[in-house]
Amino acid sequence: MKKAIAVLVASLLSATGEAQAQFDFITNAGAITITGYYGPNGAVAIPPATNGFPVVAIGENAFENAGITSVAIPNSVTSIGESAFQYCAGLAAANIPGGLTNLGQKAFYDCSALSSITIPGTVNSIGEDAFQGCGSLASLMISNGVSSIGQEAFQYCSSLTNITIPGSVTNIGADAFVLCSGLTQVAILEGVVSIGDYAFDACSSLRSIVLPASVATVGQYAFASCTNLQMAAIPEGVASLGAAAFENCSVLASANLPASVTNIGQNAFYNCPILSFISVDAQNPSYSSVDGVLFDKVQTTLVEYPAGRAGSYVVPGGAAEIASNAFNNCLGLTAVTLPDSLTNIAEDAFYNCTNLTSVTVAGSLRGIGQGAFSGTRLANFSIPGQVSSLGDFTFSGCAKLARLTIAAGVTNIGPYAFYNCTNLSGVWFAGNAPAASSSAFLSASNAVIYYLPGTAGWGSTYHGLPAVLWNPLIQTSGADFGVWDGQFGFNVAGTTNIPIVVQACTNLSNPDWLPLQTLTLTNGSFYFSDPQWTNFPSRFYRISSP
């Protein structure tokens, strides 16, 4: 004999003392699911049973946009479906029954008047966006037993001031509490394993956070833009800090990393303007700290420089690489000296260091990544001979950059490499004309390109800029060479109007070239004389670019 399961679609009138409420519902296998509401505004009570069948679920979108102000949900209900009370803007009070097991995504989405909620431990997971936009939610109780907080579950709940995450929760989802701007205290209990990406991003009132030892992963941007965060305790047990995990924490002064942290994403402490010291446990197998600067364990890669430091910095010998974004937005940095061991500057390494005026580069450097010096205040720079390519945006926005020397090894210049270098007046190339993007010198229209005799590929212009042969020579023959009226002098000849510097030293085996005069070869020649030549036992002269 075949068995049939009856599904009844009907309407229900509540028999409570509240104003009569009308519901659409379905009956399936002897249980009722509320599917719609068409009753009056105000307070609503959902009956625990009708027609002898229990009410066990509130279906998807059942009360969406309803004008209700409160709802009483009976203990018989075990499931609240997706978007069940979404956009109930006047809903100020609702209870979650003690037997509920399913709290669907967007269940109370944008219920902007809802002020208090308790989630029982029978709920396994708080659905994605479940309470997003509940701007009046000031009291939240998450009971022990809940194992997961879904993505964006409490996003924009700006009236929350303190919360406790019980130890039964293993995962705090991405964006779970993002932009909870009133949140000042968060207690995360032992048992929580993962804090998702952006979980507490822009919780601008949060003052401190203490993570339990059970936490293994802190996601990217997890505490970014917590602008009042003064203390972040990262315990032994945390293995991974995501990219920008504490970005824009403007009052965070120090960071202490335990031995367990083996992965740190880019910009973990980016734009923390008073962060002056990053310490690392000596037993950490992956990272180390050198005078408060974060390095890899063997100290060949500088990972992150604390943004709160001001003045100059000498990168220690042995360092081979400046990692991506390592000095990004270090606004107090004024000068950097790089060691002979350094071979690579990764992308955006010194991006937006707006007070960086000097970088001393060794000849060992081989790579300069895209955007590496974008937005700095460098006035001049020399690209050493082993560098073969300049990446996109390498010096873009360097408004103070006036002079640039590019060694013969450079064969390619990427798009926008010198974009908006409005003060750039001269670029000296030591080799053949490199392949370059048509946008390489965009908005650097004041620059003149200078190239050397014997090099190839040059014409009268180079990507829209005038190109001029730079060929000054000291004329060692003729009547003007030698001593006249007690001064040693000589003529310099070359292309008309090229800029030059006359330099001198006293020892060719260990020369210290000093500039004597900077000038322009008006009409292609200039007579130079040195009234101080008799003050030295010997003096040697040369011509260089400015």
For each residue, the residues with C-beta under 8 A, 3 or more apart:
1:
2:
3:
4:
5: 28 29
6: 27
7: 26 27 28
8: 26 27
9: 24 25 26 27
10: 24 25 26 27
11: 22 23 24 25
12: 22 23 24 25 32 34 47 50
13: 20 21 22
14: 18 20 21 23 44 45 46 47
15: 47
16: 45 47
17:
18: 14 21 42 43 44 45
19: 39 40 42 43
20: 13 14 39 40
21: 13 14 18 37 39 40 44 45 46
22: 11 12 13 37 38 39
23: 11 12 14 34 35 36 37 38 39 46 62
24: 9 10 11 12 34 35 36 37 38 62
25: 9 10 11 12 32 33 34 35 36 55
26: 7 8 9 10 32 33 35 59
27: 6 7 8 9 10 30 31 32 51 53
28: 5 7 31 33
29: 5
30: 27 53
31: 27 28 53 54 55 56 57
32: 12 25 26 27 49 50 51 53 54 55 56 57
33: 25 26 28 55 56 57 58 59
34: 12 23 24 25 37 46 55 57 58 59 62
35: 23 24 25 26 59 62
36: 23 24 25 59 61 62
37: 21 22 23 24 34 44 62 63 66 68
38: 22 23 24
39: 19 20 21 22 23 44
40: 19 20 21
41: 66 67 68 69 90
42: 18 19 67 68 69 70
43: 18 19 68 69 70 71 72
44: 14 18 21 37 39 68 70 71 72
45: 14 16 18 21 71 72
46: 14 21 23 34 55 58 71 72 73 74 77
47: 12 14 15 16 50 55 74
48: 54 55 74 75 76
49: 32 52 53 54 55 76
50: 12 32 47 53 55
51: 27 32
52: 49
53: 27 30 31 32 49 50
54: 31 32 48 49 76
55: 25 31 32 33 34 46 47 48 49 50 74 76 77
56: 31 32 33 76 77 78 79
57: 31 32 33 34 77 78 79 80 81
58: 33 34 46 62 63 73 77 79 80 81 84
59: 26 33 34 35 36 62 81 84
60: 81 82 83 84 104
61: 36 64 81 82 83 84 86
62: 23 24 34 35 36 37 58 59 81 84 85
63: 37 58 66 68 71 84 85 88
64: 61 83 84 85 86 87 88
65: 86 87 88
66: 37 41 63 85 88 91
67: 41 42 88 90
68: 37 41 42 43 44 63 71 88 90 91
69: 41 42 43 90 91 92 93 113
70: 42 43 44 91 92 93 94
71: 43 44 45 46 63 68 85 91 93 94 95
72: 43 44 45 46 95
73: 46 58 77 80 94 95 96 97
74: 46 47 48 55 77 97
75: 48 97 98 99
76: 48 49 54 55 56 97 99
77: 46 55 56 57 58 73 74 80 97 99 100
78: 56 57 97 99 100 101 102
79: 56 57 58 100 101 102 104
80: 57 58 73 77 84 85 96 100 102 103 104 107
81: 57 58 59 60 61 62 84 102 104 107
82: 60 61 104 105 106 107 127
83: 60 61 64 86 104 105 106 107 109
84: 58 59 60 61 62 63 64 80 81 104 107 108
85: 62 63 64 66 71 80 88 91 94 107 108 109 111
86: 61 64 65 83 106 107 108 109 110 111
87: 64 65 109 110 111
88: 63 64 65 66 67 68 85 91 108 111
89: 110 111 112 113
90: 41 67 68 69 113
91: 66 68 69 70 71 85 88 94 108 111 113 114
92: 69 70 113 114 115 136
93: 69 70 71 114 115 116
94: 70 71 73 85 91 108 111 114 117
95: 71 72 73 118
96: 73 80 100 103 117 118 119 120 123
97: 73 74 75 76 77 78 100 120
98: 75 120 122
99: 75 76 77 78 120 122
100: 77 78 79 80 96 97 103 120 122 123
101: 78 79 122 123 124
102: 78 79 80 81 123 124 127
103: 80 96 100 107 119 123 125 126 127 130
104: 60 79 80 81 82 83 84 107 127 130
105: 82 83 127 128 129 130 150
106: 82 83 86 109 127 128 129 130 132
107: 80 81 82 83 84 85 86 103 104 127 130 131
108: 84 85 86 88 91 94 111 114 117 130 131 134
109: 83 85 86 87 106 129 130 131 132 133
110: 86 87 89 132 133 134
111: 85 86 87 88 89 91 94 108 114 131 133 134
112: 89 133 134 135 136
113: 69 89 90 91 92 136
114: 91 92 93 94 108 111 117 131 134 136 137
115: 92 93 136 137 138 139 159
116: 93 137 138 139 140
117: 94 96 108 114 131 137 139 140 141
118: 95 96 141 143
119: 96 103 123 126 140 141 142 143 146
120: 96 97 98 99 100 123 143 145
121: 143 144 145 146 168
122: 98 99 100 101 145
123: 96 100 101 102 103 119 120 126 143 145 146
124: 101 102 146 147 148
125: 103 146 147 148 149 150
126: 103 119 123 130 131 142 146 148 149 150 153
127: 82 102 103 104 105 106 107 130 150 153
128: 105 106 150 151 152 153 173
129: 105 106 109 132 150 151 152 153 155
130: 103 104 105 106 107 108 109 126 127 150 153 154
131: 107 108 109 111 114 117 126 134 137 153 154 157
132: 106 109 110 129 152 153 154 155 156 157
133: 109 110 111 112 155 156 157
134: 108 110 111 112 114 131 137 154 156 157
135: 112 156 157 158 159
136: 92 112 113 114 115 159
137: 114 115 116 117 131 134 140 154 157 159 160
138: 115 116 159 160 161
139: 115 116 117
140: 116 117 119 137 154 157 160 163
141: 117 118 119
142: 119 126 146 149 163 164 165 166 169
143: 118 119 120 121 123 146 166
144: 121 166 167 168
145: 120 121 122 123 166 168
146: 119 121 123 124 125 126 142 143 149 166 168 169
147: 124 125 168 169 170 171
148: 124 125 126 169 170 171 173
149: 125 126 142 146 153 154 165 169 171 172 173 176
150: 105 125 126 127 128 129 130 153 173 176
151: 128 129 173 174 175 176 196
152: 128 129 132 155 173 174 175 176 178
153: 126 127 128 129 130 131 132 149 150 173 176 177
154: 130 131 132 134 137 140 149 157 160 176 177 180
155: 129 132 133 152 175 176 177 178 179 180
156: 132 133 134 135 178 179 180
157: 131 132 133 134 135 137 140 154 160 177 180
158: 135 179 180 181 182
159: 115 135 136 137 138 182
160: 137 138 140 154 157 163 177 180 182 183
161: 138 182 183 184 185 205
162: 183 184 185 186 187
163: 140 142 160 177 183 185 186 187
164: 142 186 187 189
165: 142 149 169 172 186 187 188 189 192
166: 142 143 144 145 146 169 189 191
167: 144 189 190 191 192 212 214
168: 121 144 145 146 147 191
169: 142 146 147 148 149 165 166 172 191 192
170: 147 148 191 192 193 194
171: 147 148 149 192 193 194 196
172: 149 165 169 176 177 188 192 194 195 196 199
173: 128 148 149 150 151 152 153 176 196 199
174: 151 152 196 197 198 199 219
175: 151 152 155 178 196 197 198 199 201
176: 149 150 151 152 153 154 155 172 173 196 199 200
177: 153 154 155 157 160 163 172 180 183 186 199 200 203
178: 152 155 156 175 198 199 200 201 202 203
179: 155 156 158 201 202 203
180: 154 155 156 157 158 160 177 183 200 203
181: 158 202 203 204 205
182: 158 159 160 161 205
183: 160 161 162 163 177 180 186 200 203 205 206
184: 161 162 205 206 207
185: 161 162 163 206 207 208
186: 162 163 164 165 177 183 200 203 206 209
187: 162 163 164 165 210
188: 165 172 192 195 209 210 211 212 215
189: 164 165 166 167 192 212
190: 167 212 213 214
191: 166 167 168 169 170 212 214
192: 165 167 169 170 171 172 188 189 195 212 214 215
193: 170 171 214 215 216 217
194: 170 171 172 215 216 217 219
195: 172 188 192 199 200 211 215 217 218 219 222
196: 151 171 172 173 174 175 176 199 219 222
197: 174 175 219 220 221 222 242
198: 174 175 178 201 219 220 221 222 224
199: 172 173 174 175 176 177 178 195 196 219 222 223
200: 176 177 178 180 183 186 195 203 206 209 222 223 226
201: 175 178 179 198 221 222 223 224 225 226
202: 178 179 181 224 225 226
203: 177 178 179 180 181 183 186 200 206 223 226
204: 181 225 226 227 228
205: 161 181 182 183 184 228
206: 183 184 185 186 200 203 209 223 226 228 229
207: 184 185 228 229 230 231
208: 185 229 230 231 232 233
209: 186 188 200 206 223 226 229 231 232 233
210: 187 188 233
211: 188 195 215 218 232 233 234 235 238
212: 167 188 189 190 191 192 215 235 237
213: 190 235 236 237
214: 167 190 191 192 193 237
215: 188 192 193 194 195 211 212 218 235 237 238
216: 193 194 237 238 239 240
217: 193 194 195 238 239 240 242
218: 195 211 215 222 223 234 238 240 241 242 245
219: 174 194 195 196 197 198 199 222 242 245
220: 197 198 242 243 244 245 265
221: 197 198 201 224 242 243 244 245 247
222: 195 196 197 198 199 200 201 218 219 242 245
223: 199 200 201 203 206 209 218 226 229 232 245 246 249
224: 198 201 202 221 244 245 246 247 248 249
225: 201 202 204 247 248 249
226: 200 201 202 203 204 206 209 223 229 246 248 249
227: 204 248 249 250 251
228: 204 205 206 207 251
229: 206 207 208 209 223 226 232 246 249 251 252
230: 207 208 251 252 253
231: 207 208 209 252
232: 208 209 211 223 229 246 249 252 255
233: 208 209 210 211 256
234: 211 218 238 241 255 256 257 258 261
235: 211 212 213 215 238 258
236: 213 258 259 260 281
237: 212 213 214 215 216 258 260
238: 211 215 216 217 218 234 235 241 258 260 261
239: 216 217 260 261 262 263
240: 216 217 218 261 262 263 264 265
241: 218 234 238 245 257 261 263 264 265 268
242: 197 217 218 219 220 221 222 245 265 268
243: 220 221 265 266 267 268
244: 220 221 224 247 265 266 267 268 270
245: 218 219 220 221 222 223 224 241 242 265 268 269
246: 223 224 226 229 232 249 252 255 268 269 272
247: 221 224 225 244 267 268 269 270 271 272
248: 224 225 226 227 270 271 272
249: 223 224 225 226 227 229 232 246 252 269 272 275
250: 227 271 272 273 274
251: 227 228 229 230 274
252: 229 230 231 232 246 249 255 269 272 274 275
253: 230 274 275 276 277 308
254: 275 276 277 278 279
255: 232 234 246 252 269 275 277 278 279
256: 233 234 279 281
257: 234 241 261 264 278 279 280 281 284 287 289 294
258: 234 235 236 237 238 261 281 284
259: 236 281 282 283 284 285
260: 236 237 238 239 284
261: 234 238 239 240 241 257 258 264 280 284 286 287
262: 239 240 284 285 286 287
263: 239 240 241 286
264: 240 241 257 261 268 287 294 303 304
265: 220 240 241 242 243 244 245 268
266: 243 244 323 324 325
267: 243 244 247 270 304 325 328
268: 241 242 243 244 245 246 247 264 265 304
269: 245 246 247 249 252 255 272 275 278 304 306 307
270: 244 247 248 267 307 325 328 329
271: 247 248 250 307 328 329
272: 246 247 248 249 250 252 269 275 306 307 308
273: 250 307 308 331
274: 250 251 252 253 308
275: 249 252 253 254 255 269 272 278 306 307 308
276: 253 254 292 306 308 309
277: 253 254 255 292 306
278: 254 255 257 269 275 289 292 293 294 304 306
279: 254 255 256 257 289 292
280: 257 261 284 287 288 289 294
281: 236 256 257 258 259 284
282: 259 288
283: 259
284: 257 258 259 260 261 262 280 281 287 288 297
285: 259 262 297
286: 261 262 263 296 297
287: 257 261 262 264 280 284 294 295 296 297 303
288: 280 282 284 294 295 296 297 299
289: 257 278 279 280 292 293 294 295
290: 293 295 299 316
291:
292: 276 277 278 279 289 306 309
293: 278 289 290 302 304 305 306 313
294: 257 264 278 280 287 288 289 302 303 304 305
295: 287 288 289 290 299 300 301 302 303 319
296: 286 287 288 299 300 301 303
297: 284 285 286 287 288
298:
299: 288 290 295 296 316 318 319
300: 295 296 318 319 320 321
301: 295 296 319 320 321 322 323
302: 293 294 295 305 315 319 321 322 323 326
303: 264 287 294 295 296 323 326
304: 264 267 268 269 278 293 294 323 325 326
305: 293 294 302 309 313 326 327 330 333
306: 269 272 275 276 277 278 292 293 309 330
307: 269 270 271 272 273 275 329 330 331 332
308: 253 272 273 274 275 276 332
309: 276 292 305 306 313 330 332 333
310: 332 333 334
311: 332 333 334 335
312: 333 334 335 336 337 358
313: 293 305 309 333 335 336 337
314: 336 337 339
315: 302 319 322 336 337 338 339 342
316: 290 299 319 339
317: 339 340 341
318: 299 300 339 341
319: 295 299 300 301 302 315 316 322 339 341 342
320: 300 301 341 342 343 344
321: 300 301 302 342 343 344 345 346
322: 301 302 315 319 326 327 338 342 344 345 346 349 350
323: 266 301 302 303 304 326 346 349
324: 266 346 347 348 349 369
325: 266 267 270 304 328 346 347 348 349 351
326: 302 303 304 305 322 323 346 349
327: 305 322 330 333 336 349 350 351 353 356
328: 267 270 271 325 348 349 350 351 352 353
329: 270 271 307 351 352 353
330: 305 306 307 309 327 333 350 353 356
331: 273 307 352 353 354 355
332: 307 308 309 310 311 355
333: 305 309 310 311 312 313 327 330 336 350 353 355 356
334: 310 311 312 355 356 357 358
335: 311 312 313 356 357 358 359 360
336: 312 313 314 315 327 333 350 356 358 359 360
337: 312 313 314 315 359 360
338: 315 322 342 345 359 360 361 362 365
339: 314 315 316 317 318 319 342 362
340: 317 362 363 364
341: 317 318 319 320 362 364
342: 315 319 320 321 322 338 339 345 361 362 364 365
343: 320 321 364 365 366 367
344: 320 321 322 365 366 367 369
345: 321 322 338 342 349 350 365 367 368 369 372
346: 321 322 323 324 325 326 349 367 369 372
347: 324 325 369 370 371 372 391
348: 324 325 328 351 369 370 371 372 374
349: 322 323 324 325 326 327 328 345 346 369 372 373
350: 322 327 328 330 333 336 345 353 356 359 372 373 376
351: 325 327 328 329 348 371 372 373 374 375
352: 328 329 331 374 375 376
353: 327 328 329 330 331 333 350 356 375 376
354: 331 375 376 377
355: 331 332 333 334 377
356: 327 330 333 334 335 336 350 353 359 373 376 377 378
357: 334 335 376 377 378 379 400
358: 312 334 335 336 378
359: 335 336 337 338 350 356 373 376 378 381
360: 335 336 337 338
361: 338 342 365 381 382 384
362: 338 339 340 341 342 365 384
363: 340 384 385 386
364: 340 341 342 343 384 386
365: 338 342 343 344 345 361 362 368 384 386 387
366: 343 344 386 387 388
367: 343 344 345 346 387 389
368: 345 365 372 373 383 387 390 391 394
369: 324 344 345 346 347 348 349 372 391 394
370: 347 348 391 392 393 394 414
371: 347 348 351 374 391 392 393 394 396
372: 345 346 347 348 349 350 351 368 369 391 394
373: 349 350 351 356 359 368 376 378 381 394 395 398
374: 348 351 352 371 393 394 395 396 397 398
375: 351 352 353 354 396 397 398
376: 350 352 353 354 356 357 359 373 395 398
377: 354 355 356 357 398 399 400
378: 356 357 358 359 373 381 395 398 400 401
379: 357 400 401 402 403
380: 401 402 403 404 405
381: 359 361 373 378 395 401 403 404 405
382: 361 404 405 407
383: 368 387 390 404 405 406 407 410
384: 361 362 363 364 365 387 407 409
385: 363 407 408 409 430
386: 363 364 365 366 407 409
387: 365 366 367 368 383 384 390 407 409 410
388: 366 409 410 411 412
389: 367 410 411 412 413 414
390: 368 383 387 394 395 406 410 412 413 414 417
391: 347 368 369 370 371 372 394 414 417
392: 370 371 414 415 416 417
393: 370 371 374 396 414 415 416 417 419
394: 368 369 370 371 372 373 374 390 391 414 417 418
395: 373 374 376 378 381 390 398 401 404 417 418 421
396: 371 374 375 393 416 417 418 419 420 421
397: 374 375 419 420 421
398: 373 374 375 376 377 378 395 401 418 421 424
399: 377 420 421 422 423
400: 357 377 378 379 423
401: 378 379 380 381 395 398 404 418 421 423 424
402: 379 380 423 424 425 426
403: 379 380 381 424 425 426 427 428 545 546
404: 380 381 382 383 395 401 418 424 426 427 428
405: 380 381 382 383 427 428 430 545
406: 383 390 410 427 428 429 430 431 434
407: 382 383 384 385 386 387 410 430 431
408: 385 429 430 431 432 455
409: 384 385 386 387 388 431
410: 383 387 388 389 390 406 407 413 429 431 434
411: 388 389 432 434 435
412: 388 389 390 434 435 436
413: 389 390 410 417 434 435 436 437 440
414: 370 389 390 391 392 393 394 417 437 440
415: 392 393 437 439 440
416: 392 393 396 419 437 439 440 442
417: 390 391 392 393 394 395 396 413 414 436 437 440 441
418: 394 395 396 398 401 404 421 424 427 440 441 442 444 447
419: 393 396 397 416 439 440 441 442 443 444
420: 396 397 399 442 443 444
421: 395 396 397 398 399 401 418 424 441 443 444 447
422: 399 443 444 446
423: 399 400 401 402 446
424: 398 401 402 403 404 418 421 427 441 444 446 447
425: 402 403 446 447 448
426: 402 403 404 447 448 450 499 545 546
427: 403 404 405 406 418 424 447 448 449 450 465
428: 403 404 405 406 450 470 545
429: 406 408 410 433 434 449 450 451 452 455
430: 385 405 406 407 408 452 455
431: 406 407 408 409 410 434 452 455
432: 408 411 455 456 457 458
433: 429 451 455 456 457 458 462
434: 406 410 411 412 413 429 431
435: 411 412 413
436: 412 413 417 440 441 462 463
437: 413 414 415 416 417 440
438: 463
439: 415 416 419 442
440: 413 414 415 416 417 418 419 436 437 463
441: 417 418 419 421 424 436 444 445 447 463 464 465
442: 416 418 419 420 439
443: 419 420 421 422
444: 418 419 420 421 422 424 441 447 465
445: 441 464 465
446: 422 423 424 425
447: 418 421 424 425 426 427 441 444 465
448: 425 426 427 465 466 467 468
449: 427 429 458 462 465 466 467 468
450: 426 427 428 429 467 468 469 470 498 545
451: 429 433 455 458 467 468 469 470
452: 429 430 431 455 469 470 471
453: 469 471
454:
455: 408 429 430 431 432 433 451 452 458
456: 432 433
457: 432 433
458: 432 433 449 451 455 462 467 469
459: 462 467
460: 466 467
461: 464 465 466 467
462: 433 436 449 458 459 465 467
463: 436 438 440 441
464: 441 445 461
465: 427 441 444 445 447 448 449 461 462
466: 448 449 460 461
467: 448 449 450 451 458 459 460 461 462
468: 448 449 450 451 495 498
469: 450 451 452 453 458 495
470: 428 450 451 452 494 495 498 545
471: 452 453 494 495 498
472: 492 493 494 495 498 500 521 543
473: 492 493 494 543
474: 490 491 492 541 543
475: 478 480 481 490 491 492 493
476: 481 490
477: 481
478: 475 481 491
479:
480: 475 484 489 490 491 527
481: 475 476 477 478 489 490 491
482: 488 489 490
483: 486 487 488 489
484: 480 487 489 529
485:
486: 483 531 534
487: 483 484 529 530 531 533
488: 482 483 529 530 533 539
489: 480 481 482 483 484 527 528 529 530
490: 474 475 476 480 481 482 527 528 541
491: 474 475 478 480 481 525 526 527 528
492: 472 473 474 475 500 502 521 525 526 527 528 543
493: 472 473 475 521 524 525
494: 470 471 472 473 498 500 521 524 525
495: 468 469 470 471 472 498 521 524
496: 521 522 523 524
497: 520 521 522
498: 450 468 470 471 472 494 495 520 521
499: 426 518 519 520 521 545 546
500: 472 492 494 518 519 520 521 526 543 544 545 546
501: 515 517 518 519 543 544 545 546
502: 492 515 516 517 518 519 528 541 542 543
503: 513 514 515 516 541 542 543 544
504: 513 514 516 530 539 540 541 542
505: 508 511 512 513 514 539 540
506: 512 536 537 538 539 540
507: 510 511 512 538
508: 505 511 540
509:
510: 507
511: 505 507 508 540
512: 505 506 507
513: 503 504 505 542 544
514: 503 504 505
515: 501 502 503 518
516: 502 503 504 528 530
517: 501 502 528
518: 499 500 501 502 515 546
519: 499 500 501 502 526 528
520: 497 498 499 500 526
521: 472 492 493 494 495 496 497 498 499 500 524 525 526
522: 496 497 526
523: 496
524: 493 494 495 496 521
525: 491 492 493 494 521
526: 491 492 500 519 520 521 522
527: 480 489 490 491 492
528: 489 490 491 492 502 516 517 519
529: 484 487 488 489
530: 487 488 489 504 516 533 539 541
531: 486 487
532: 535 536
533: 487 488 530 536 539
534: 486
535: 532
536: 506 532 533 539
537: 506
538: 506 507
539: 488 504 505 506 530 533 536
540: 504 505 506 508 511
541: 474 490 502 503 504 530
542: 502 503 504 513
543: 472 473 474 492 500 501 502 503
544: 500 501 503 513
545: 403 405 426 428 450 470 499 500 501
546: 403 426 499 500 501 518
